[in-house]
Amino acid sequence: MPAHPHPVRAVLADAAARLRSAGVESPEADARTLLAYACGIEPARIPLLDGVDDDAVAVFEGLVTSRSARVPLQHLTGRAYFRHVELEVGPGVFVPRPETEVMTGWAVDALRPMIAQGGRPRVVELCAGSGAISLSLATELTFLDVYAVELSPEAAAYARRNLADTLVELYVGDMADALHVLDGQVDLVVANPPYIPLDAYASVAPEVRDHDPLPALFSGDDGLDAIRVVTTVATRLLRPGGLLCFEHADAQGESAPAVVTRSQAFTGIRDHVDLSGRPRFVTAVRRTAGRMAG
C-alpha cells in the first residue's frame, strides 16, 4: 500500500506540544527543524510540503522522543549554525551558542581596520571546541592567520573537520603551553572558555549539563579558573597593543574583568553585553609592558 500522507500542520502541532510539555525552550522551532531533517529538506521548505509520508513520520517521532528527553537538537541533526557558517557537532564537543556570535562580531570588527591598513593579523582562538569562532573569522575575513587551540582530542576531531577547507592551523594540547613560537606576535586572542562554577551544576539546563563535555562547562569554585589561564596565555602571546576578548557568564560582569585588571598586563578593559542586554564578554588591550599578579 502507498504511504499515507499526514497533514504537516497537525504533525508539527503534536510534536510542539510534546516538546513544550518536556520543557524544551523553543518547541515550535525545534519541531520544524526536526521535521525538515526527517524529510531531508531545509526548514524553509516545510511550507511547500503537501504532507508527510509514514516513513518520515516514523523518523520524526523518534527524533521528537529524543528531543523530549532533552537530547540537544544539534546532536540529533549533527549540525549547528553560528553566524554565517554551518558546523558539524555531536557528543564530545561543546555546542556553540548564539551569545558567542556577538563577541565574534566584535572580533571581526576589530580586525577589519588592521587588514584595511595592509596588515595580516595573527589571531589565536583558545578553547576552540568545534572551531566555530575560528571558522567564522576565516570565512568573513581575508588576509589573516588563525590558530585554534583545543585540549580535548574528541572536540579537536570536530574542529579538524569543520576547519578542513580553511587555512586555520589547529593545535591540540593545553592552552597554557601552546604556541610559544608566537609569543609577543599575536594581534588578537579570543576565547569562549569554560566559566560555570562547580556549585551551579544543578541549575544548568539538561541539554548542556548532560550532553556537553563537562570540562568545556565548569571551571573551579568561582568559574574563573580557565579565564585566569586565558589571561595569562594572552599576556605572553599578544604584541603591545594586541587585543584580548573572551566570554563569561552573565553573573561575572564584574569578576571576569577583575581577573584581567589584576594581571596588570592590560588597559582599556571593558565589559560588553549580549543581545539580551546581559554581561557577556570582556575586551582589553595589551600594555606595552606589564607584570602579572602571582
C-alpha positions as YAML, in Angstrom:
chain: A
units: angstrom
residues:
- id: 1
  name: MET
  ca: [0.00, 0.00, 0.00]
- id: 2
  name: PRO
  ca: [1.25, 3.53, -0.67]
- id: 3
  name: ALA
  ca: [2.46, 5.60, 2.25]
- id: 4
  name: HIS
  ca: [-0.31, 7.64, 3.83]
- id: 5
  name: PRO
  ca: [0.38, 11.39, 3.84]
- id: 6
  name: HIS
  ca: [-0.01, 13.11, 7.20]
- id: 7
  name: PRO
  ca: [-1.00, 16.81, 7.39]
- id: 8
  name: VAL
  ca: [2.08, 18.90, 8.04]
- id: 9
  name: ARG
  ca: [0.34, 21.32, 10.41]
- id: 10
  name: ALA
  ca: [-1.05, 18.53, 12.59]
- id: 11
  name: VAL
  ca: [2.28, 16.69, 12.72]
- id: 12
  name: LEU
  ca: [4.08, 19.85, 13.78]
- id: 13
  name: ALA
  ca: [1.45, 20.88, 16.34]
- id: 14
  name: ASP
  ca: [1.51, 17.48, 18.05]
- id: 15
  name: ALA
  ca: [5.30, 17.47, 18.19]
- id: 16
  name: ALA
  ca: [5.49, 21.04, 19.51]
- id: 17
  name: ALA
  ca: [3.02, 20.18, 22.27]
- id: 18
  name: ARG
  ca: [5.14, 17.20, 23.32]
- id: 19
  name: LEU
  ca: [8.31, 19.27, 23.33]
- id: 20
  name: ARG
  ca: [6.66, 22.07, 25.26]
- id: 21
  name: SER
  ca: [5.47, 19.70, 27.97]
- id: 22
  name: ALA
  ca: [9.00, 18.32, 28.22]
- id: 23
  name: GLY
  ca: [10.35, 21.82, 28.99]
- id: 24
  name: VAL
  ca: [12.08, 22.42, 25.66]
- id: 25
  name: GLU
  ca: [12.75, 26.14, 25.27]
- id: 26
  name: SER
  ca: [11.76, 26.56, 21.59]
- id: 27
  name: PRO
  ca: [9.28, 23.77, 20.86]
- id: 28
  name: GLU
  ca: [7.84, 25.09, 17.59]
- id: 29
  name: ALA
  ca: [11.22, 25.93, 16.08]
- id: 30
  name: ASP
  ca: [12.71, 22.61, 17.17]
- id: 31
  name: ALA
  ca: [9.73, 20.70, 15.74]
- id: 32
  name: ARG
  ca: [10.19, 22.40, 12.36]
- id: 33
  name: THR
  ca: [13.92, 21.69, 12.34]
- id: 34
  name: LEU
  ca: [13.43, 18.03, 13.20]
- id: 35
  name: LEU
  ca: [10.67, 17.55, 10.65]
- id: 36
  name: ALA
  ca: [12.85, 19.08, 7.96]
- id: 37
  name: TYR
  ca: [15.69, 16.79, 8.97]
- id: 38
  name: ALA
  ca: [13.39, 13.73, 8.87]
- id: 39
  name: CYS
  ca: [12.19, 14.73, 5.39]
- id: 40
  name: GLY
  ca: [15.69, 15.52, 4.11]
- id: 41
  name: ILE
  ca: [14.92, 19.14, 3.30]
- id: 42
  name: GLU
  ca: [15.83, 22.57, 4.64]
- id: 43
  name: PRO
  ca: [13.41, 24.04, 7.23]
- id: 44
  name: ALA
  ca: [12.48, 26.86, 4.84]
- id: 45
  name: ARG
  ca: [10.91, 24.29, 2.52]
- id: 46
  name: ILE
  ca: [8.43, 22.91, 5.06]
- id: 47
  name: PRO
  ca: [5.58, 25.22, 3.89]
- id: 48
  name: LEU
  ca: [5.96, 23.64, 0.44]
- id: 49
  name: LEU
  ca: [5.22, 20.12, 1.71]
- id: 50
  name: ASP
  ca: [1.85, 18.66, 0.71]
- id: 51
  name: GLY
  ca: [2.10, 16.09, 3.51]
- id: 52
  name: VAL
  ca: [4.47, 13.82, 5.40]
- id: 53
  name: ASP
  ca: [4.64, 10.15, 4.50]
- id: 54
  name: ASP
  ca: [4.63, 7.29, 7.01]
- id: 55
  name: ASP
  ca: [8.38, 6.68, 6.82]
- id: 56
  name: ALA
  ca: [9.25, 10.31, 7.50]
- id: 57
  name: VAL
  ca: [6.72, 10.45, 10.34]
- id: 58
  name: ALA
  ca: [8.32, 7.38, 11.95]
- id: 59
  name: VAL
  ca: [11.76, 9.01, 11.80]
- id: 60
  name: PHE
  ca: [10.32, 12.29, 13.07]
- id: 61
  name: GLU
  ca: [8.59, 10.58, 16.02]
- id: 62
  name: GLY
  ca: [11.90, 9.07, 17.10]
- id: 63
  name: LEU
  ca: [13.62, 12.44, 16.89]
- id: 64
  name: VAL
  ca: [10.88, 14.14, 18.91]
- id: 65
  name: THR
  ca: [11.10, 11.44, 21.57]
- id: 66
  name: SER
  ca: [14.84, 12.02, 21.88]
- id: 67
  name: ARG
  ca: [14.42, 15.80, 21.96]
- id: 68
  name: SER
  ca: [11.72, 15.42, 24.64]
- id: 69
  name: ALA
  ca: [14.36, 13.58, 26.68]
- id: 70
  name: ARG
  ca: [16.41, 16.79, 26.31]
- id: 71
  name: VAL
  ca: [18.97, 15.44, 23.87]
- id: 72
  name: PRO
  ca: [20.32, 18.61, 22.19]
- id: 73
  name: LEU
  ca: [18.74, 19.48, 18.88]
- id: 74
  name: GLN
  ca: [22.21, 19.81, 17.35]
- id: 75
  name: HIS
  ca: [23.13, 16.26, 18.41]
- id: 76
  name: LEU
  ca: [20.07, 14.94, 16.62]
- id: 77
  name: THR
  ca: [20.77, 16.79, 13.37]
- id: 78
  name: GLY
  ca: [24.57, 16.65, 13.67]
- id: 79
  name: ARG
  ca: [24.98, 20.30, 12.84]
- id: 80
  name: ALA
  ca: [24.92, 23.75, 14.39]
- id: 81
  name: TYR
  ca: [24.70, 27.19, 12.83]
- id: 82
  name: PHE
  ca: [26.93, 30.03, 14.00]
- id: 83
  name: ARG
  ca: [26.88, 33.45, 12.36]
- id: 84
  name: HIS
  ca: [27.34, 32.61, 8.65]
- id: 85
  name: VAL
  ca: [28.76, 29.08, 8.96]
- id: 86
  name: GLU
  ca: [27.48, 25.55, 9.48]
- id: 87
  name: LEU
  ca: [29.36, 23.24, 11.84]
- id: 88
  name: GLU
  ca: [29.46, 19.53, 12.45]
- id: 89
  name: VAL
  ca: [28.79, 18.86, 16.14]
- id: 90
  name: GLY
  ca: [27.82, 15.94, 18.35]
- id: 91
  name: PRO
  ca: [28.75, 14.11, 21.56]
- id: 92
  name: GLY
  ca: [32.19, 15.14, 22.78]
- id: 93
  name: VAL
  ca: [32.17, 18.77, 21.66]
- id: 94
  name: PHE
  ca: [30.59, 21.92, 23.08]
- id: 95
  name: VAL
  ca: [27.65, 23.14, 21.01]
- id: 96
  name: PRO
  ca: [28.25, 26.83, 20.10]
- id: 97
  name: ARG
  ca: [25.67, 29.28, 21.43]
- id: 98
  name: PRO
  ca: [24.15, 32.40, 19.85]
- id: 99
  name: GLU
  ca: [25.57, 34.56, 22.66]
- id: 100
  name: THR
  ca: [29.08, 33.91, 21.38]
- id: 101
  name: GLU
  ca: [28.17, 35.33, 17.97]
- id: 102
  name: VAL
  ca: [28.13, 38.85, 19.44]
- id: 103
  name: MET
  ca: [31.70, 38.55, 20.72]
- id: 104
  name: THR
  ca: [32.81, 37.07, 17.40]
- id: 105
  name: GLY
  ca: [31.26, 40.06, 15.64]
- id: 106
  name: TRP
  ca: [33.29, 42.35, 17.88]
- id: 107
  name: ALA
  ca: [36.43, 40.45, 16.87]
- id: 108
  name: VAL
  ca: [35.58, 40.74, 13.17]
- id: 109
  name: ASP
  ca: [35.06, 44.49, 13.51]
- id: 110
  name: ALA
  ca: [38.33, 44.88, 15.43]
- id: 111
  name: LEU
  ca: [40.32, 43.01, 12.78]
- id: 112
  name: ARG
  ca: [38.93, 44.83, 9.74]
- id: 113
  name: PRO
  ca: [40.95, 48.06, 10.26]
- id: 114
  name: MET
  ca: [44.16, 46.07, 10.70]
- id: 115
  name: ILE
  ca: [43.55, 44.37, 7.35]
- id: 116
  name: ALA
  ca: [42.47, 47.63, 5.69]
- id: 117
  name: GLN
  ca: [45.79, 49.18, 6.71]
- id: 118
  name: GLY
  ca: [47.67, 46.45, 4.85]
- id: 119
  name: GLY
  ca: [48.38, 44.17, 7.77]
- id: 120
  name: ARG
  ca: [47.92, 40.43, 8.04]
- id: 121
  name: PRO
  ca: [46.70, 39.93, 11.61]
- id: 122
  name: ARG
  ca: [47.58, 36.86, 13.65]
- id: 123
  name: VAL
  ca: [44.67, 35.50, 15.66]
- id: 124
  name: VAL
  ca: [44.67, 32.75, 18.29]
- id: 125
  name: GLU
  ca: [41.45, 31.15, 19.46]
- id: 126
  name: LEU
  ca: [41.81, 29.40, 22.81]
- id: 127
  name: CYS
  ca: [39.35, 26.70, 23.97]
- id: 128
  name: ALA
  ca: [38.33, 26.33, 20.33]
- id: 129
  name: GLY
  ca: [35.92, 23.39, 20.69]
- id: 130
  name: SER
  ca: [34.18, 22.89, 17.33]
- id: 131
  name: GLY
  ca: [36.22, 25.72, 15.80]
- id: 132
  name: ALA
  ca: [33.16, 27.97, 15.44]
- id: 133
  name: ILE
  ca: [34.94, 31.26, 16.12]
- id: 134
  name: SER
  ca: [37.99, 30.40, 14.00]
- id: 135
  name: LEU
  ca: [35.82, 29.25, 11.10]
- id: 136
  name: SER
  ca: [33.76, 32.44, 11.28]
- id: 137
  name: LEU
  ca: [36.85, 34.66, 11.25]
- id: 138
  name: ALA
  ca: [38.42, 32.74, 8.38]
- id: 139
  name: THR
  ca: [35.16, 32.85, 6.42]
- id: 140
  name: GLU
  ca: [34.28, 36.50, 6.97]
- id: 141
  name: LEU
  ca: [37.77, 37.96, 6.61]
- id: 142
  name: THR
  ca: [40.73, 37.53, 4.29]
- id: 143
  name: PHE
  ca: [44.44, 38.16, 4.80]
- id: 144
  name: LEU
  ca: [44.75, 36.88, 8.34]
- id: 145
  name: ASP
  ca: [46.39, 33.89, 10.00]
- id: 146
  name: VAL
  ca: [44.26, 31.99, 12.50]
- id: 147
  name: TYR
  ca: [45.43, 29.41, 15.04]
- id: 148
  name: ALA
  ca: [42.95, 27.34, 17.04]
- id: 149
  name: VAL
  ca: [43.88, 25.63, 20.32]
- id: 150
  name: GLU
  ca: [41.83, 22.80, 21.82]
- id: 151
  name: LEU
  ca: [42.75, 20.42, 24.63]
- id: 152
  name: SER
  ca: [40.21, 17.63, 24.04]
- id: 153
  name: PRO
  ca: [41.06, 15.15, 21.25]
- id: 154
  name: GLU
  ca: [37.33, 14.43, 20.83]
- id: 155
  name: ALA
  ca: [36.46, 18.10, 20.35]
- id: 156
  name: ALA
  ca: [39.52, 18.66, 18.18]
- id: 157
  name: ALA
  ca: [38.30, 15.93, 15.81]
- id: 158
  name: TYR
  ca: [35.19, 18.01, 15.12]
- id: 159
  name: ALA
  ca: [37.28, 21.17, 14.76]
- id: 160
  name: ARG
  ca: [39.58, 19.44, 12.31]
- id: 161
  name: ARG
  ca: [36.64, 18.51, 10.08]
- id: 162
  name: ASN
  ca: [35.00, 21.93, 10.39]
- id: 163
  name: LEU
  ca: [38.23, 23.73, 9.55]
- id: 164
  name: ALA
  ca: [39.33, 21.33, 6.80]
- id: 165
  name: ASP
  ca: [38.66, 23.76, 3.94]
- id: 166
  name: THR
  ca: [40.41, 26.70, 5.62]
- id: 167
  name: LEU
  ca: [43.99, 27.72, 6.36]
- id: 168
  name: VAL
  ca: [43.35, 27.71, 10.12]
- id: 169
  name: GLU
  ca: [46.08, 25.83, 11.99]
- id: 170
  name: LEU
  ca: [44.77, 23.57, 14.77]
- id: 171
  name: TYR
  ca: [46.89, 22.89, 17.85]
- id: 172
  name: VAL
  ca: [45.74, 20.02, 20.08]
- id: 173
  name: GLY
  ca: [47.03, 20.46, 23.60]
- id: 174
  name: ASP
  ca: [46.90, 22.53, 26.78]
- id: 175
  name: MET
  ca: [46.48, 26.23, 26.06]
- id: 176
  name: ALA
  ca: [48.82, 27.04, 28.95]
- id: 177
  name: ASP
  ca: [51.74, 25.70, 26.91]
- id: 178
  name: ALA
  ca: [50.50, 26.41, 23.41]
- id: 179
  name: LEU
  ca: [52.16, 28.31, 20.56]
- id: 180
  name: HIS
  ca: [55.21, 29.73, 22.33]
- id: 181
  name: VAL
  ca: [56.59, 30.34, 18.84]
- id: 182
  name: LEU
  ca: [54.06, 33.18, 18.56]
- id: 183
  name: ASP
  ca: [54.83, 34.85, 21.89]
- id: 184
  name: GLY
  ca: [54.58, 38.63, 21.55]
- id: 185
  name: GLN
  ca: [53.43, 38.43, 17.92]
- id: 186
  name: VAL
  ca: [49.65, 37.93, 18.09]
- id: 187
  name: ASP
  ca: [47.16, 40.68, 17.26]
- id: 188
  name: LEU
  ca: [44.05, 39.12, 18.80]
- id: 189
  name: VAL
  ca: [43.40, 36.36, 21.33]
- id: 190
  name: VAL
  ca: [39.76, 35.24, 21.51]
- id: 191
  name: ALA
  ca: [38.20, 32.56, 23.68]
- id: 192
  name: ASN
  ca: [34.95, 31.09, 24.88]
- id: 193
  name: PRO
  ca: [36.37, 29.24, 27.89]
- id: 194
  name: PRO
  ca: [34.52, 27.16, 30.47]
- id: 195
  name: TYR
  ca: [33.15, 29.51, 33.12]
- id: 196
  name: ILE
  ca: [30.38, 27.82, 35.13]
- id: 197
  name: PRO
  ca: [31.09, 27.49, 38.90]
- id: 198
  name: LEU
  ca: [31.09, 23.92, 40.17]
- id: 199
  name: ASP
  ca: [28.28, 24.62, 42.63]
- id: 200
  name: ALA
  ca: [25.97, 25.73, 39.79]
- id: 201
  name: TYR
  ca: [25.73, 22.19, 38.36]
- id: 202
  name: ALA
  ca: [22.08, 21.66, 39.27]
- id: 203
  name: SER
  ca: [20.97, 24.93, 37.65]
- id: 204
  name: VAL
  ca: [22.39, 24.13, 34.21]
- id: 205
  name: ALA
  ca: [19.91, 23.08, 31.50]
- id: 206
  name: PRO
  ca: [19.82, 19.30, 30.87]
- id: 207
  name: GLU
  ca: [20.84, 19.74, 27.22]
- id: 208
  name: VAL
  ca: [24.06, 21.36, 28.40]
- id: 209
  name: ARG
  ca: [24.77, 19.59, 31.68]
- id: 210
  name: ASP
  ca: [24.07, 16.07, 30.42]
- id: 211
  name: HIS
  ca: [25.46, 16.30, 26.89]
- id: 212
  name: ASP
  ca: [28.16, 18.96, 26.52]
- id: 213
  name: PRO
  ca: [31.57, 17.78, 27.77]
- id: 214
  name: LEU
  ca: [31.88, 18.82, 31.41]
- id: 215
  name: PRO
  ca: [35.45, 20.24, 31.06]
- id: 216
  name: ALA
  ca: [34.04, 22.69, 28.50]
- id: 217
  name: LEU
  ca: [31.48, 23.94, 31.04]
- id: 218
  name: PHE
  ca: [32.82, 24.02, 34.58]
- id: 219
  name: SER
  ca: [35.85, 25.93, 35.80]
- id: 220
  name: GLY
  ca: [36.55, 25.81, 39.52]
- id: 221
  name: ASP
  ca: [34.65, 27.05, 42.53]
- id: 222
  name: ASP
  ca: [34.13, 30.55, 41.14]
- id: 223
  name: GLY
  ca: [34.01, 29.65, 37.44]
- id: 224
  name: LEU
  ca: [37.08, 31.78, 36.72]
- id: 225
  name: ASP
  ca: [39.91, 29.24, 36.64]
- id: 226
  name: ALA
  ca: [40.04, 28.97, 32.83]
- id: 227
  name: ILE
  ca: [39.62, 32.74, 32.44]
- id: 228
  name: ARG
  ca: [42.72, 33.21, 34.61]
- id: 229
  name: VAL
  ca: [44.67, 30.89, 32.28]
- id: 230
  name: VAL
  ca: [43.32, 32.66, 29.18]
- id: 231
  name: THR
  ca: [44.51, 35.97, 30.62]
- id: 232
  name: THR
  ca: [47.94, 34.54, 31.37]
- id: 233
  name: VAL
  ca: [48.34, 32.99, 27.93]
- id: 234
  name: ALA
  ca: [47.11, 36.14, 26.19]
- id: 235
  name: THR
  ca: [49.64, 38.18, 28.15]
- id: 236
  name: ARG
  ca: [52.54, 36.27, 26.61]
- id: 237
  name: LEU
  ca: [51.05, 35.82, 23.12]
- id: 238
  name: LEU
  ca: [49.88, 39.36, 22.41]
- id: 239
  name: ARG
  ca: [52.05, 42.09, 20.97]
- id: 240
  name: PRO
  ca: [51.87, 45.50, 22.65]
- id: 241
  name: GLY
  ca: [48.52, 46.94, 21.63]
- id: 242
  name: GLY
  ca: [47.16, 43.50, 20.80]
- id: 243
  name: LEU
  ca: [43.56, 42.70, 21.72]
- id: 244
  name: LEU
  ca: [42.01, 40.19, 24.10]
- id: 245
  name: CYS
  ca: [38.36, 39.17, 24.15]
- id: 246
  name: PHE
  ca: [36.71, 36.31, 26.00]
- id: 247
  name: GLU
  ca: [33.24, 35.26, 27.01]
- id: 248
  name: HIS
  ca: [31.97, 34.86, 30.58]
- id: 249
  name: ALA
  ca: [28.76, 34.07, 32.45]
- id: 250
  name: ASP
  ca: [26.20, 36.83, 32.88]
- id: 251
  name: ALA
  ca: [26.85, 36.79, 36.63]
- id: 252
  name: GLN
  ca: [30.56, 37.53, 36.05]
- id: 253
  name: GLY
  ca: [30.21, 41.04, 34.65]
- id: 254
  name: GLU
  ca: [32.43, 42.36, 37.45]
- id: 255
  name: SER
  ca: [34.52, 39.35, 38.48]
- id: 256
  name: ALA
  ca: [35.71, 38.45, 34.95]
- id: 257
  name: PRO
  ca: [37.06, 41.93, 34.10]
- id: 258
  name: ALA
  ca: [38.67, 41.97, 37.55]
- id: 259
  name: VAL
  ca: [40.81, 38.97, 36.57]
- id: 260
  name: VAL
  ca: [42.22, 40.98, 33.67]
- id: 261
  name: THR
  ca: [42.71, 44.06, 35.84]
- id: 262
  name: ARG
  ca: [44.66, 42.09, 38.44]
- id: 263
  name: SER
  ca: [47.08, 40.83, 35.78]
- id: 264
  name: GLN
  ca: [48.30, 44.43, 35.32]
- id: 265
  name: ALA
  ca: [49.08, 43.49, 31.72]
- id: 266
  name: PHE
  ca: [46.13, 45.20, 30.04]
- id: 267
  name: THR
  ca: [44.50, 48.56, 29.63]
- id: 268
  name: GLY
  ca: [41.16, 49.62, 28.15]
- id: 269
  name: ILE
  ca: [39.36, 46.82, 29.95]
- id: 270
  name: ARG
  ca: [35.66, 46.82, 29.08]
- id: 271
  name: ASP
  ca: [32.73, 44.51, 29.58]
- id: 272
  name: HIS
  ca: [30.11, 44.09, 26.85]
- id: 273
  name: VAL
  ca: [26.52, 42.83, 26.82]
- id: 274
  name: ASP
  ca: [24.90, 40.25, 24.57]
- id: 275
  name: LEU
  ca: [21.72, 40.65, 22.51]
- id: 276
  name: SER
  ca: [19.64, 40.19, 25.66]
- id: 277
  name: GLY
  ca: [21.47, 43.02, 27.41]
- id: 278
  name: ARG
  ca: [23.29, 40.70, 29.82]
- id: 279
  name: PRO
  ca: [27.00, 41.00, 30.63]
- id: 280
  name: ARG
  ca: [28.73, 38.57, 28.26]
- id: 281
  name: PHE
  ca: [32.34, 39.28, 27.24]
- id: 282
  name: VAL
  ca: [35.45, 41.23, 28.17]
- id: 283
  name: THR
  ca: [37.78, 43.10, 25.83]
- id: 284
  name: ALA
  ca: [41.17, 44.59, 26.68]
- id: 285
  name: VAL
  ca: [44.35, 45.96, 25.12]
- id: 286
  name: ARG
  ca: [47.82, 44.56, 25.88]
- id: 287
  name: ARG
  ca: [50.06, 47.11, 27.61]
- id: 288
  name: THR
  ca: [53.48, 47.88, 26.25]
- id: 289
  name: ALA
  ca: [54.90, 46.44, 29.42]
- id: 290
  name: GLY
  ca: [53.31, 44.95, 32.48]
- id: 291
  name: ARG
  ca: [53.74, 42.33, 35.09]
- id: 292
  name: MET
  ca: [51.23, 39.71, 36.06]
- id: 293
  name: ALA
  ca: [49.95, 39.13, 39.52]
- id: 294
  name: GLY
  ca: [51.23, 35.98, 41.10]
...
